[in-house]
Every structure is written in C-alpha cells, then in structure tokens.
C-alpha cells in the first residue's frame, strides 16, 4: 500500500492561530505532536514507511519535510507551486506513485483528521482495501452525531461486501438540511479519506474529469520530484468531490469504526477540549465570571471575560477573534478579507517557529525590521546569505558560535557582530541553555524570501545554490 497525506491546507477557519505560512496541520494544539505528525504515525501502522508521501504547498515544504524527517530522513514531499484544491493535488500524487512504483492500493488522507483509535482505523482500512481490490473508489463515512454544516455528507446505498454503494455526495449543507441528514440513517459525514487502486483512479479520472486527466499526463516523475509551475497552473481549481466523486459510478463507502473529527474550526477544538462545570474551555491565562459554554484561548496575554455565553475568544500577539460559537465556519471570511487587503496578519505570526527554535518580530518600518531570535540547545541556523539586507546581531543570553565568511566567533552576552549583504553566515548554540539574539535588519527587501541556503542540518537545502 501507499499513503498520500494532503498537507496543503491554509487552515483559514482556525485563524488567528493558523496562518497562511504556518497552518493548522503544523501546529501542536492538542498534543505534543502536530496533526501532520499524527497522520504520518497512523500511516506507519498500516504500510512501509518508505511508501508514505506528502503533498503540500511549496511555501510549506520545508516545514513539512522537517516534521516528517524526524520519522524518515528520506521522506518524499511534493510541492504544489500554486493552490488548485484537492483534485489536482490527488491526481498529481497518483501520477507520481504510478511513475515511481506502479499500480498499487493507495490511501489518501487529509492531514487535519483526528482519529481516536488507530487499531480500529486500521481495521476500517482493511475493509476498504478489500473493496478497492474490486476496483471501487472507497470513501470512509462517519456516522454524524450533530447537524454539522462544515462537513460534506455521503448517502449510502445498497450493501456490497464489506461496505455500501454510494448513492450521492452532498456538499456542506445549511443547518436545516443538516438536521434532516442526521435524522436519516442513510447519511454519513464525508471524512475525506479515500482508498483505491492507482490505475482505477486514473481510469475514472479519464472518464469523468478528462481535463484534469489530460494535464496530469504531461508530468513525468520517473527521474525527478519537481512539479513545474506553468504546467501545474493549467489545472482548474476544483475539489475532488466536485471533479470526480459526484460523477463516478464506482464509488463505495465503509463506515469508520474509530471516533473521528475534522479539526477544521474553533468549534471542533471546543468540542474536543476539557470543559469546566459551566461548559467553558480555558486555555492560557484566563479569568472569567458568569460565563457559559465559551472558549477562551490566550497565547500571550490575560483574557478577562464577564457574562459571556456561547462565544469563541482567541488572542494572539497581533490579533483577537471574538466569534459566536455557531458561526465559526465564517472565520474563513476574515482570513480571505485580510488576504484580499494584503494584510499580513493572515499570513504569518509575529512569532514564527523553526526547527532550531523561533523568532519574534519586535518592530518594523520602512527599510528596517527587528527580531528576537531564540536558538534552542544544540540548534543551528543554516549557512546562508542575503542579497537585499544586512543584519546586526546583539547577543542577549547564552553563547553564540557565529560563522561569518569562513571565520568562527564565540560571542557571549553583550557582544555584537554585523553581517554585510551577501556575506555567508550562520549561528549555532552549542550549549544546553537557550541562546537569545536581537537581530536588526536593514535593506530594501526584508522577508524570508531573501534567504539563500548553502548547508542545513534540517535538510532544507534542496539543490546546490
């Protein structure tokens, strides 16, 4: 078997915690491991580790590769140069598997599913696998327990072997329709998890989504993993449900045996979190009085609430969300509005986590940007250069091993050093205590795009620069 993890979501409904450049699947919200890592571990219990692939946006590829590289240093991660929704992403991934390994049973899973029992999940996959061998495209259905409007629905048909024929796919309904669905035992939530033979998927794509099929045939992955932008941009932007599943006649459904949830919105996190006797969820520094069924999430500052009911209140260093608990699907509107207005609050946090630690943006203006950089023990930034900016580092805490144009400097707290434009440089923390640095950037381009990496212990150098 092969596994494909879809890891390209922007997580817009979990804004302001999820951002365009560091979305929900990379966050560690409910455990010490991210949703992406939990999905990978789940696949490890089903198939050979070298048969697990991920496909994500090129802007997330380094973060995905670092997280999954902890399990398999040779992990394969495909990078979509532009977002085109799930149909092109799955089609490209299947073409890659066919070129790389040939026909096989494939599991496709989003990276933001929460599955409580991995053993029951494995049993469900075994049922679905038997149907996939008979040339069905199999989806995993979840018995609904509330009239959710954020999920698609599947209507099951006649019984076949280990599952059921699919009568229809229904996109996200309004509340009234969702209520009708949960009162009808033939309707299930669509988990987004698919199991099929690779060749069967391609044959079905050719029959029902010929435009996508013709474009995907232009790609050849026999000798490389690259996805050329110009060819990929020819794809229409369309979900796999609309492009294929609503049309195909070889669909089957197997009911998910494990408890399942889609970690896509704040109400999902509320439902999964521990509550007090009044139904409140309090994460972070919270004081409340006379509040009911409200979720408080504080990242940095105290949240004080009085007399609140059925709300979501989320604080980060640069944004605050206050939302009716029944309107969390509409958070995407805020995310899209910020994106439309080129407001970077949709894109990145003021604090950004990296494999070596994190940095926090303290101040910025025309031609300058100031950061506080924290390098954890044994952490090391890549050997890099910048074409558009200079940097000045002041050591606040710890001892820094700075490499600058092939010279090494050991700098203690109170010391400073200047990094000229285009100079080769790196910094490492060889000790067990944290290293903290104030960095002042000056130049005409002050973004993470202005980094040319030459060496990196975290595998973020794809090719010779």
Secondary structure, DSSP 8 states (H G I E B T S, - for coil): -EEEEE-----GGGTTTSBTTB-GGG--SSSSS-HHHHHHHHHHTTS-GGGEEEEEETTTHHHHHHHHHTT-TT-EEEEESS--HHHHHHHHHHHHHHHHT-S-EEEEEES-EEES-HHHHHHHHHHHHHHHTTT-EEEEEE--SS--SSS-EEEEEEEETTEEEEEEEE-S--HHHHHHHHTSTTEEEEEEEEEEEHHHHHHHHHHH-HHHHHHHTT---SS-----HHHHTTS----HIIIIITT-S-EEEEE--S-EEE--SHHHHHHHS---TTS-EEESSEEEES-BS-EEEESSS-EEEES-BSEEEEE-SS-EEEEEGGGGGGHHHHHHHHHHTT-GGGT--SEEEETTEEEEEEEEETTEEEEEEEE-TT-B--EEE-SSEEEEEEEEESEEEEEETTEEEEEETT-EEEE-TT--EEEE--SSS-EEEEEEEEES--STTS-EEEE-TTS---S--
